[in-house]
Amino acid sequence: MSTAPVPASKLPDLGTTIFTQMSALAQQHQAINLSQGFPDFDGPEYLKQRLSWHVSQGANQYAPMTGAAPLREAIAEKTAQLYGWQPDANSEVTVTAGATEALFAAISALVRSGDEVICFDPSYDSYAPAVQLSGGVLKRIALQPPAFKVDWQRFAEQLSPRTRLVILNTPQNPSATAWSAEDMQQLWAAIADREIYILSDEVYEHICFAKGGHASV
Ligand SMILES: Cc1ncc(COP(=O)(O)O)c(C=O)c1O
């Protein structure tokens, strides 16, 4: 039997994620799994063909750290077409392996020990551990059903000289509500004269059924 000491966890209260728990339950009961993004259709044929073509041509080496240039350029172009703002593909676009890596990278880059971070609950469960690992203090604002709208008075009360970052998610998982352009204006009005960053998690930008469409930060 090994007697090696087990190093103490840096996140002792984390537990098993709700995604793992619910997906295991769905499998156990043969239920439709609505808890995690398991589409019941395959990816586009064209995309699969292109992927296998590039692999067969030897595109199996490290990409540049920020991502392959044509991909960054395509992302910048897509952003310009959708939102009317063209980011610089070299200095303002970074490709990551999924959103969770991007969230972790952004939070670790911005949040310093003792910084306060505001998020809106219920929230995607990778925000809190990333803030904790960065030494930040998470201030949670509970959104109330059925509308899950931000109470801007409460938001203003949560701001402090230590507020460094606000994390928002629209369209939101799990409430399925979306921020409007007015919400974005309210956020801007609340923080405009302060040095606060916004981390806007918009992974569901193309799955938005809100009347006004998706309002991007
Ligand atoms: C709001 C939100 N952000 C980010 C993610 C993670 O995205 P990815 O699978 O690309 O890491 C999810 C996945 O459930 C999510 O719901």
The ligand as an ORCA input file, in Angstrom:
! r2SCAN-3c Opt
* xyz 0 1
  C     -22.227     29.467    -20.526
  C     -21.176     28.510    -20.958
  N     -19.935     28.960    -21.210
  C     -18.960     28.113    -21.592
  C     -19.202     26.761    -21.755
  C     -18.070     25.830    -22.148
  O     -17.822     25.785    -23.459
  P     -16.725     24.750    -24.026
  O     -17.390     23.426    -24.069
  O     -16.380     25.308    -25.365
  O     -15.543     24.757    -23.080
  C     -20.477     26.250    -21.516
  C     -20.760     24.812    -21.662
  O     -21.708     24.299    -21.138
  C     -21.481     27.150    -21.108
  O     -22.716     26.700    -20.845
*
